[in-house]
Amino acid sequence: MILSIESSCDDSSIAITQIKDKKIVFHQKISQEREHSSYGGVVPEIASRLHAEILPQILEHTQPYFKDLKAIAVTTEPGLNITLMEGLMMAKTLSFALEIPLISVNHLKGHLYSLFLEQEAIFPLGALLVSGGHTMLLEARSFNEINIIAQTIDDSFGESFDKVSKMLGLGYPGGPIVECYAKKGNDRAFELPLPLKSKKDFTFSFSGLKNAVRLVIQKQESPNEAFMGDVCASFQRVAIEHLSKKTQIFFEKNSKSADSWKYFGVIGGASANLVLRNEIQKICDYYGVTLLLAPLEYCSDNAAMIGRVALESYLRGEWSDFNLQVKPRVSSL
């Protein structure tokens, strides 16, 4: 069995994965959303302190499995430096005390493998990663060949939802809140600009759209529920249209490739958005590609996906040494 730890942002999570059959025999995640809600976003110092309190509490429930553990895995990149450190310190301590290998896991690779929990991975495939920190198009040929094709040049898709929610005074996290309000609104109430409309490349950008929403809100002297629903619906429509158009360019390029992929995944916390899932499904249907989705409970940050990646590393004998350090920014997968 492999014990895995996730603390890259504001979710404290530990999981145990069985090596022989990939089964998740233990998984617990405790979110810090309530503690950060009043700030409209994650406060790193608070998140770090809460990890220091919560992770040991979760770890207590895993002690019956200690005798069967073969490795300790931990997220080391990318993420918030001081929250990643909390997980790494626990992982190093466990690895040393139990005298078993330490495995470093890339958080974004974890999101890709959330598609393959308790099952074999499928390659090659394309993927759209949408979260609070990242918006990327990925192309994966194997476990060790995952390429970043494109990413946002400013705000991420998930971050833009958080900021719109904050501007409307609706709280954090913004993704599910904005999606909920959008269901009650008119998505054509406001004609917001489609980002990078004339660009035929893969690049994403959400800062201009976010600013356009800010101007709409500023013009409204006394926002009511109907207004907020219309703003959320209009913003969500354009944000998802932007993602869809860029993703369709990616599909078109793939369709002309001799080694094209036939599977496409939508991953990351923001992949739980049902409107986004529906739009990407339409693109997949048009190109004859199978859409892969993680279970809703494993879309956001979790240790189970970290354990799934660690299992592959363990089988390949890819360990880390005790000089292992965290890396806040992503360079490659």
N, C-alpha and C positions, 0 to 999 in steps of 0.2 A: 504494500500500500504506500501511497505518497500523500503526505500532508502538504497542502498548499495554502498560502497566505496572500491576501489582497488588501492593500492599503494605499492605492495610488492617489485617491482623492478623499471622498467623504463617506465611503462605504467600508465598514470593517467586516471582513469575511474570511472564514477558514473552511476548507473542504478536505475530505479524504477520498482518494480515488483508488480503486482496486486495480492493480496492474494487469492481472490475467484476463479480465473481461471488460475493463474500462468503466465499471459500475461506480457510481457515486454512492458511497456508503454513509457519508456524513456531509452535510452542508448547512452552514448557518451564515446569515448576513444580517447585520444591524446597520440601518441607515442613520445618518446624522441630519436628515433633511429638516427636522423640526428645529434643531439648534441653529441652523444657518438661515432659516427662512426669513427671519426679521432683517437680515443683512442683504437679502436679495441675491445671494451667491455664497460660495464657499469661502470661509475665512481660514487660511492655512494653519494658523497657530491654534485655533479652536479645534480644527480637524485633527491635528497631531495629538493634542492633549486627550481628545476623546478616543483616538485609536489606542493610546497608552492605557486607557481604562477598560475599553471594550474587548480588545483582542485577547487579553488574559482570561476574561470571563468566558469567552467562547472556547478558548483552548482547554479549559477545565473539562468540558464535555467530551473532549477527544482522547483523554488519558487512557481509556480502555483499549484504544487501538495502538498505543505507543509500541508495544512489543512486536507488532507486525509491520511497523514502518520501515521502508527501505530508503527513503529520501525525503528531504524537506525542500519544497519549492516556494519561491517568493517573487512577486512582481518587483522588478528593479528599474523599469523604464517603460514609457515616459510617465510623468505625473508630477505631483507637488513634492519637492525635495524633502521637506520635513515629515510628510506623511509616509513617503516611501521608506524613509529611515526607520520608522516605527516597525514596519513589517520586516525589514532586513535585520534589525537587531534581534527580533524574536526568532527569525529563521536561523541566524548564526548561532544563537544560544541553543536552540533545539538540536541543530546539526552537531554541535560540539558535545552536548550532553549525551545524546543518543548514539554518537559515533557513526553517523550515516551521512551520505553525500548531500551537498547543497546544490540546488539547481536554480539558476536565474531565468526568469521568464519575462519576455516583452509583453506588456499589457495589450497592445494592439493585436499581436499574434494570438493572444488569448481570446479576443473578440472574434477573430476568424474561426478559431476552434470551438467557439460556442455553438457553431453549426453542427459540430460532430461529437457532442457529448454522448457518451456511452455507445459510440459507434465508430466505424472506420471513416477516415477522412476521404474526401473525393477530390481528385485533382485531374486535370487543371480546372480552375474556375476563376471567374471575376468576382469582385465584391465592391459594394459601396459601404464605407464605414462612416456612420454619422453618430456623433456623440457631443458631449458638452465641450470637449477639448479639440476634437478632430473632425474633419470632413475630407475623406480620401476615396479615390478609386484605386483598387488593388488588383493585381493579377498574380495568381498563385499557381505555380507549376509543381511544387513539391514542398515538403516541410521546410527545407532550407533555401527555397527559391520563391520568395514572395516580394514582388516589386511594387513600389508606390508609383502609380501612373500619373496621378494628379492630386492636388490638395488645395484647400482654401488659401487665399492670399491675405486674409484678415480674420474675421470672426468665423467660428464654426457654425454649422446648422443648429446644433443644440444650444450653443451659447446665444445665438440670435433669439431663440425662443425665450431663454431666460431673461434677456434684456428687454424684450417686448413686454413680458409679464411684469418685470420690475417697473417699467415706465407707466404701466397701467395700475400699479399698486396691487397686483394680484398674488404676489408671493413667489416662493421658490420650492421646488424646481419648476421652471416655466413650461417645459414640454407638455406634460399632461394637463396643466392648467389652461394653456392657450388652446390646446386641442379640444378641450371640453367646452370652452367659450365659443370656439369656432363653429361647433355644431349648432349653436343657437343664432349664429349671425349670417349675414348676407356677404358671400365672398366676392361680390362685385360692387360692394358699397363704396370702396375706395380704389382708384386706379393707381396702384403702386408700381414703380419701375421694376422691370425684369432685369436683374443684374447681368452684365456682360452680354447683352442681347446680340450684339453684332459679332462677338468673338466666336470663332468656330473651333476653339480648342477645348480642353477639359477643365480649365481653371474655374474654381468656385470663388465667390465673393458675396458676403452678406452685410458688409458695413453700410453700403449705400442704401440698401433696402431698410435696414434698421433705422437709419437717419430719416428716411422718408416717413416711416411710421411715427417717429418722434415729432416731426412737423405736423402731422395730422392730429396727434394728441394735443399738441400745444395750442392748436386753433380751437379746440373744444373747451369752452369755459367750465362746463359742469358735466363731465362724463357720467353716463348712466349705463345700466346693464346692456341695453340694446346697442349703444355705441361701442362698448367694449367687445361685444360679440361680433360686430361688424369689422372692427379693427383686427381682431384675432383671425377671423375667417379670411379677410382680404390678405393679411400678411401670410398666413399659412398657405393659401393658394399660390401666391407668387414664389414663396420660398421653395415649395415642393415642385413647382413648374421649373424653376431654375435647376434644381437637382435632376429632374427628369430629363430636361433637354441636354444637359451635359452627359448624363448617363447614356442617353440614346446615341450620342456621338461615339461614345466608347463601344457600344454594341455594334454600330455600323462599321467601325474599324475592325472589330473582332470578326465580324461576318466575312470580311475579305481576307482574313488570315488563313494560311494553310494549316496551322495548328490551333484553330479556334477552340474556345471552351464552350461547353454545352450546359454549364451550371453557373448560376450567379447568386451570390448571397447578399443580403442586406443585414448589416451587423452594427452593434453599438447601442447605447442607451436610447437614442432617438429613433432607432429602427422599430420601436414599439408603436410609433405613430401609424395608425391604421390607414389613413389617407395616403401616406407615402407608400405603404406596402401595396395598396391597391394600384397606384400609378406604376410602380416598378413591375408589378405582375402583368400589366398591360404591355409593357415593353418586352418582357420575357416571352409572352404569348406571341407577339408579333414576330420575334426572331426565332421562335422555336427553342427557347432556352428554359431549363428547369429552374424555378426560383427556390432558393433555400433560405429558411428563416429559423432563427433560434427560438426556443420556447420563450414566451413573454417574460417569465420569471428569471431567465438568464440573459436577457438583452442588456441590462445595465451591468455595472461592474460587479464581479463575483469571483470567488475563489475556485469554483468548479471549473470554469474555463481555464484558469491558470493551471490547475491540476491536469487538465486534458493535454495542454501543451507540454507540461513537465513529464508526463508519461512517455511522450515521443522522445524527449531528450534523454530520459532514463534508459530507454531501450537502445538508444544509440551510444550510450556511455558518455554523454556530454555533461560533465559536472562543472561546477564553479569552485574556485578556491576561496579562502577566507579573506583575501584582499578585495573581494567583490564590493563594488560601490554602486550607488544609485545614479541614474542618468535622467534628469528631469525632462530633457528634450529627446525626441525620436530622431534617429539618423537613418536607420534601416530596420527591416524586420528580419 
